[in-house]
Amino acid sequence: MKKRLLTIGCSFTYGEELLDPATQSWPVLLAEEFDYELINLGMCGGSNDYIFRQAVEYTVDDRYDLAVVQWTEPSRAEVWNEWDNAPVNISANPSGGIVIDQMLPWVNAYYKYSYNELFAFRNWAVKIVTLQQYFKSKYQPYIMVGASGLNPQGHWREFKSQLKHLWHQVDKDFYIGWPHVGFKDWYQDDPLGPYGHPLELGHRKIADEIAKHIRR
């Protein structure tokens, strides 16, 4: 029976801005290298809520030879859209810019008046620690990585006093680059698409870095 690889993340895992994500994205390259059957749940705009939920739902009654979880921007959230009767992901740049509101009338007001960045990073830290413990309890092999690392002079320094009790619980053996290195550090000198996503060379480098970890 062929080994199975489960990948979960946002547009960086989906392969947004590639000419052909089905052949060029890092999950596909990784699956080819290790002869895995691939289940790729990367979704453009996906939030850490979505990533956490899918990781649990897809492994609660099933087991994969490897699950790779790619965390994303903590300001995103998964909410219920009553018009579509389905979950959707909303997002905003905390420093300003475009709000992805999924045509929900309250989203702009939420990010303007109720969103708190420390709370978002706290929720993300809880998800990391909880999912690591969950995978361990299920004997589910896994690797985690972030789209970005925590800037030592930014969020790491700003939130460390409030979140160090959670951040110190992250098992670095299974989170590549924690806490300061993410995908973007691996392809920072390579061409990007118009919306800032890695292109073919960047995805090759992501696959290579994850492959190094697998072979350890």
VEXTORMAR-427802 format. One record per residue (C-alpha): x, y negated, z negated; residue in three letters. Coordinates in nm, 4 decimals. Layout:
VEXTORMAR-427802
+----------+----------+----------+---------+
!       xx !       yy !       zz ! residuo !
+----------+----------+----------+---------+
!        X !        Y !        Z !     ALA !
...
+----------+----------+----------+---------+
This chain:
VEXTORMAR-427802
+----------+----------+----------+---------+
!       xx !       yy !       zz ! residuo !
+----------+----------+----------+---------+
!   0.0000 !   0.0000 !   0.0000 !     MET !
!   0.1381 !  -0.3421 !   0.0955 !     LYS !
!   0.2403 !  -0.5786 !  -0.1842 !     LYS !
!   0.0202 !  -0.8855 !  -0.2315 !     ARG !
!   0.1160 !  -1.2487 !  -0.2888 !     LEU !
!  -0.1303 !  -1.5036 !  -0.4323 !     LEU !
!  -0.0443 !  -1.8717 !  -0.3853 !     THR !
!  -0.2474 !  -2.1561 !  -0.5348 !     ILE !
!  -0.1918 !  -2.5298 !  -0.5033 !     GLY !
!  -0.2833 !  -2.8492 !  -0.3215 !     CYS !
!  -0.1995 !  -2.9743 !   0.0291 !     SER !
!   0.1691 !  -2.8906 !  -0.0243 !     PHE !
!   0.0708 !  -2.5242 !  -0.0493 !     THR !
!  -0.1922 !  -2.5418 !   0.2235 !     TYR !
!   0.0596 !  -2.6892 !   0.4696 !     GLY !
!  -0.1009 !  -3.0273 !   0.5415 !     GLU !
!   0.0590 !  -3.2157 !   0.8360 !     GLU !
!   0.2294 !  -2.9061 !   0.9748 !     LEU !
!   0.1529 !  -2.8282 !   1.3376 !     LEU !
!   0.0524 !  -2.4748 !   1.2393 !     ASP !
!   0.0101 !  -2.4094 !   0.8654 !     PRO !
!  -0.0781 !  -2.0463 !   0.9394 !     ALA !
!   0.2780 !  -1.9820 !   1.0570 !     THR !
!   0.4891 !  -2.2654 !   0.9106 !     GLN !
!   0.3748 !  -2.3187 !   0.5497 !     SER !
!   0.5979 !  -2.2006 !   0.2668 !     TRP !
!   0.3501 !  -1.9335 !   0.1443 !     PRO !
!   0.3561 !  -1.7732 !   0.4902 !     VAL !
!   0.7365 !  -1.7891 !   0.5087 !     LEU !
!   0.7684 !  -1.6395 !   0.1613 !     LEU !
!   0.5224 !  -1.3612 !   0.2420 !     ALA !
!   0.7134 !  -1.2763 !   0.5596 !     GLU !
!   1.0470 !  -1.2669 !   0.3785 !     GLU !
!   0.9290 !  -1.0186 !   0.1157 !     PHE !
!   0.6708 !  -0.8355 !   0.3288 !     ASP !
!   0.3725 !  -0.9477 !   0.1227 !     TYR !
!   0.0090 !  -0.9609 !   0.2233 !     GLU !
!  -0.0778 !  -1.3271 !   0.1594 !     LEU !
!  -0.3798 !  -1.4806 !  -0.0103 !     ILE !
!  -0.3219 !  -1.8570 !   0.0094 !     ASN !
!  -0.5599 !  -2.0767 !  -0.1913 !     LEU !
!  -0.3805 !  -2.4030 !  -0.1198 !     GLY !
!  -0.6413 !  -2.6771 !  -0.0695 !     MET !
!  -0.5923 !  -3.0355 !   0.0433 !     CYS !
!  -0.6722 !  -3.2663 !  -0.2473 !     GLY !
!  -0.6860 !  -2.9767 !  -0.4901 !     GLY !
!  -0.6603 !  -3.0711 !  -0.8576 !     SER !
!  -0.4985 !  -2.8944 !  -1.1506 !     ASN !
!  -0.8531 !  -2.8084 !  -1.2608 !     ASP !
!  -0.9043 !  -2.6271 !  -0.9293 !     TYR !
!  -0.5628 !  -2.4605 !  -0.9479 !     ILE !
!  -0.6160 !  -2.3385 !  -1.3046 !     PHE !
!  -0.9679 !  -2.2124 !  -1.2328 !     ARG !
!  -0.8673 !  -2.0237 !  -0.9198 !     GLN !
!  -0.5660 !  -1.8697 !  -1.0926 !     ALA !
!  -0.7917 !  -1.7239 !  -1.3617 !     VAL !
!  -1.0793 !  -1.6235 !  -1.1331 !     GLU !
!  -0.8563 !  -1.4412 !  -0.8851 !     TYR !
!  -0.6643 !  -1.2474 !  -1.1508 !     THR !
!  -0.9264 !  -1.1737 !  -1.4155 !     VAL !
!  -1.0301 !  -0.8483 !  -1.2433 !     ASP !
!  -0.7382 !  -0.8069 !  -1.0030 !     ASP !
!  -0.3596 !  -0.7969 !  -1.0103 !     ARG !
!  -0.1116 !  -0.9252 !  -0.7541 !     TYR !
!   0.2531 !  -0.8349 !  -0.7130 !     ASP !
!   0.3251 !  -1.2056 !  -0.7538 !     LEU !
!   0.1234 !  -1.5223 !  -0.8134 !     ALA !
!   0.2839 !  -1.8587 !  -0.7342 !     VAL !
!   0.1110 !  -2.1573 !  -0.8941 !     VAL !
!   0.1930 !  -2.5057 !  -0.7626 !     GLN !
!   0.0763 !  -2.7832 !  -0.9951 !     TRP !
!  -0.0219 !  -3.1212 !  -0.8547 !     THR !
!  -0.0934 !  -3.4837 !  -0.9530 !     GLU !
!  -0.2568 !  -3.4865 !  -1.3027 !     PRO !
!  -0.4936 !  -3.7730 !  -1.2156 !     SER !
!  -0.7011 !  -3.5445 !  -0.9938 !     ARG !
!  -1.0081 !  -3.3689 !  -1.1323 !     ALA !
!  -1.2570 !  -3.1054 !  -1.0227 !     GLU !
!  -1.6205 !  -3.2074 !  -1.0719 !     VAL !
!  -1.9614 !  -3.0836 !  -0.9677 !     TRP !
!  -2.1283 !  -3.2369 !  -0.6623 !     ASN !
!  -2.5011 !  -3.1875 !  -0.7026 !     GLU !
!  -2.5678 !  -3.2863 !  -0.3412 !     TRP !
!  -2.3538 !  -3.0018 !  -0.2052 !     ASP !
!  -2.4192 !  -2.7762 !  -0.5053 !     ASN !
!  -2.0457 !  -2.7066 !  -0.5225 !     ALA !
!  -1.7308 !  -2.8227 !  -0.7001 !     PRO !
!  -1.5267 !  -3.1005 !  -0.5370 !     VAL !
!  -1.1988 !  -3.2690 !  -0.6243 !     ASN !
!  -1.1683 !  -3.6403 !  -0.6936 !     ILE !
!  -0.8476 !  -3.8386 !  -0.7270 !     SER !
!  -0.6928 !  -4.1826 !  -0.7580 !     ALA !
!  -0.3464 !  -4.3274 !  -0.7811 !     ASN !
!  -0.3247 !  -4.4527 !  -1.1425 !     PRO !
!  -0.1259 !  -4.7570 !  -1.0264 !     SER !
!  -0.3926 !  -4.8537 !  -0.7739 !     GLY !
!  -0.4813 !  -4.7661 !  -0.4172 !     GLY !
!  -0.7333 !  -4.5344 !  -0.2529 !     ILE !
!  -0.9857 !  -4.3480 !  -0.4647 !     VAL !
!  -1.1095 !  -4.0145 !  -0.3275 !     ILE !
!  -1.4653 !  -4.0274 !  -0.4576 !     ASP !
!  -1.6326 !  -3.7493 !  -0.2507 !     GLN !
!  -1.9226 !  -3.9950 !  -0.2051 !     MET !
!  -2.0075 !  -3.9712 !  -0.5756 !     LEU !
!  -2.1196 !  -4.3165 !  -0.6953 !     PRO !
!  -1.9642 !  -4.2989 !  -1.0435 !     TRP !
!  -1.6072 !  -4.2011 !  -0.9495 !     VAL !
!  -1.4685 !  -4.5509 !  -0.8885 !     ASN !
!  -1.6044 !  -4.6682 !  -1.2237 !     ALA !
!  -1.4566 !  -4.3623 !  -1.3957 !     TYR !
!  -1.1053 !  -4.4350 !  -1.2707 !     TYR !
!  -1.1438 !  -4.8054 !  -1.3444 !     LYS !
!  -1.2845 !  -4.7814 !  -1.6965 !     TYR !
!  -1.2484 !  -4.4281 !  -1.8385 !     SER !
!  -0.9415 !  -4.2616 !  -1.6879 !     TYR !
!  -0.6474 !  -4.2277 !  -1.9280 !     ASN !
!  -0.3111 !  -4.1129 !  -1.7962 !     GLU !
!  -0.1837 !  -3.9726 !  -2.1248 !     LEU !
!  -0.5012 !  -3.7649 !  -2.1564 !     PHE !
!  -0.4556 !  -3.6376 !  -1.7988 !     ALA !
!  -0.0981 !  -3.5293 !  -1.8694 !     PHE !
!  -0.2100 !  -3.3703 !  -2.1975 !     ARG !
!  -0.4730 !  -3.1650 !  -2.0146 !     ASN !
!  -0.2174 !  -3.0562 !  -1.7571 !     TRP !
!   0.0277 !  -2.9455 !  -2.0287 !     ALA !
!  -0.2482 !  -2.7429 !  -2.1972 !     VAL !
!  -0.3267 !  -2.5749 !  -1.8639 !     LYS !
!   0.0386 !  -2.4800 !  -1.8086 !     ILE !
!   0.0815 !  -2.3244 !  -2.1520 !     VAL !
!  -0.2593 !  -2.1540 !  -2.1446 !     THR !
!  -0.2105 !  -2.0060 !  -1.7978 !     LEU !
!   0.1359 !  -1.8770 !  -1.8851 !     GLN !
!  -0.0025 !  -1.7010 !  -2.1914 !     GLN !
!  -0.2985 !  -1.5692 !  -1.9911 !     TYR !
!  -0.0731 !  -1.4245 !  -1.7197 !     PHE !
!   0.1442 !  -1.2662 !  -1.9867 !     LYS !
!  -0.1605 !  -1.1033 !  -2.1483 !     SER !
!  -0.2700 !  -0.9672 !  -1.8085 !     LYS !
!   0.0805 !  -0.8446 !  -1.7154 !     TYR !
!   0.0472 !  -1.0599 !  -1.4047 !     GLN !
!   0.3869 !  -1.1512 !  -1.2509 !     PRO !
!   0.3970 !  -1.5225 !  -1.1735 !     TYR !
!   0.6062 !  -1.8256 !  -1.0888 !     ILE !
!   0.5096 !  -2.1897 !  -1.1434 !     MET !
!   0.6428 !  -2.5030 !  -0.9761 !     VAL !
!   0.5316 !  -2.8645 !  -0.9532 !     GLY !
!   0.4909 !  -3.0840 !  -0.6478 !     ALA !
!   0.6964 !  -3.3341 !  -0.8492 !     SER !
!   0.9051 !  -3.3146 !  -1.1622 !     GLY !
!   0.8604 !  -3.5394 !  -1.4634 !     LEU !
!   1.0734 !  -3.8508 !  -1.4176 !     ASN !
!   1.3130 !  -3.8694 !  -1.7166 !     PRO !
!   1.2751 !  -4.2486 !  -1.7170 !     GLN !
!   0.9004 !  -4.2409 !  -1.6480 !     GLY !
!   0.6291 !  -4.0111 !  -1.7842 !     HIS !
!   0.8770 !  -3.7876 !  -1.9671 !     TRP !
!   1.0068 !  -4.0763 !  -2.1763 !     ARG !
!   0.6677 !  -4.2484 !  -2.2020 !     GLU !
!   0.4711 !  -3.9471 !  -2.3237 !     PHE !
!   0.7363 !  -3.7298 !  -2.4897 !     LYS !
!   0.6531 !  -3.8269 !  -2.8464 !     SER !
!   0.2853 !  -3.7363 !  -2.7965 !     GLN !
!   0.3295 !  -3.4270 !  -2.5759 !     LEU !
!   0.6585 !  -3.2671 !  -2.6796 !     LYS !
!   0.4732 !  -3.0068 !  -2.8916 !     HIS !
!   0.3112 !  -2.8820 !  -2.5700 !     LEU !
!   0.5978 !  -2.9365 !  -2.3267 !     TRP !
!   0.8363 !  -2.7388 !  -2.5500 !     HIS !
!   0.6025 !  -2.4390 !  -2.5222 !     GLN !
!   0.6441 !  -2.4147 !  -2.1434 !     VAL !
!   0.8402 !  -2.1003 !  -2.0551 !     ASP !
!   1.1095 !  -2.2409 !  -1.8256 !     LYS !
!   1.2072 !  -1.8930 !  -1.7059 !     ASP !
!   0.8820 !  -1.8830 !  -1.5090 !     PHE !
!   0.8494 !  -2.2515 !  -1.4158 !     TYR !
!   1.1091 !  -2.3415 !  -1.1530 !     ILE !
!   1.2763 !  -2.6736 !  -1.2304 !     GLY !
!   1.0807 !  -2.7568 !  -1.5460 !     TRP !
!   1.0627 !  -3.0322 !  -1.6513 !     PRO !
!   1.2351 !  -3.2697 !  -1.4083 !     HIS !
!   1.2503 !  -3.0922 !  -1.0698 !     VAL !
!   0.9704 !  -3.0242 !  -0.8228 !     GLY !
!   0.9092 !  -2.9520 !  -0.4541 !     PHE !
!   0.9907 !  -3.3063 !  -0.3526 !     LYS !
!   1.3468 !  -3.2814 !  -0.4821 !     ASP !
!   1.4147 !  -2.9869 !  -0.2516 !     TRP !
!   1.3296 !  -3.1687 !   0.0715 !     TYR !
!   1.3893 !  -3.5316 !  -0.0233 !     GLN !
!   1.6277 !  -3.5947 !   0.2676 !     ASP !
!   1.4131 !  -3.4223 !   0.5325 !     ASP !
!   1.1480 !  -3.5662 !   0.7673 !     PRO !
!   0.7973 !  -3.6128 !   0.6293 !     LEU !
!   0.4579 !  -3.6467 !   0.7911 !     GLY !
!   0.2812 !  -3.9853 !   0.8025 !     PRO !
!   0.1055 !  -3.9062 !   0.4722 !     TYR !
!   0.4188 !  -3.7926 !   0.2924 !     GLY !
!   0.3944 !  -3.4160 !   0.3251 !     HIS !
!   0.6934 !  -3.1970 !   0.4084 !     PRO !
!   0.7218 !  -3.0711 !   0.7639 !     LEU !
!   0.8643 !  -2.7433 !   0.8904 !     GLU !
!   1.2160 !  -2.7900 !   0.7511 !     LEU !
!   1.0779 !  -2.8931 !   0.4116 !     GLY !
!   0.8559 !  -2.5858 !   0.3909 !     HIS !
!   1.1527 !  -2.3672 !   0.4819 !     ARG !
!   1.3477 !  -2.5162 !   0.1914 !     LYS !
!   1.0577 !  -2.4653 !  -0.0499 !     ILE !
!   1.0305 !  -2.0997 !   0.0530 !     ALA !
!   1.4067 !  -2.0548 !   0.0150 !     ASP !
!   1.4119 !  -2.2021 !  -0.3362 !     GLU !
!   1.1259 !  -1.9816 !  -0.4526 !     ILE !
!   1.2911 !  -1.6802 !  -0.2889 !     ALA !
!   1.6089 !  -1.7478 !  -0.4889 !     LYS !
!   1.4050 !  -1.7341 !  -0.8079 !     HIS !
!   1.2377 !  -1.4080 !  -0.7044 !     ILE !
!   1.5732 !  -1.2445 !  -0.6378 !     ARG !
!   1.7242 !  -1.3384 !  -0.9731 !     ARG !
+----------+----------+----------+---------+
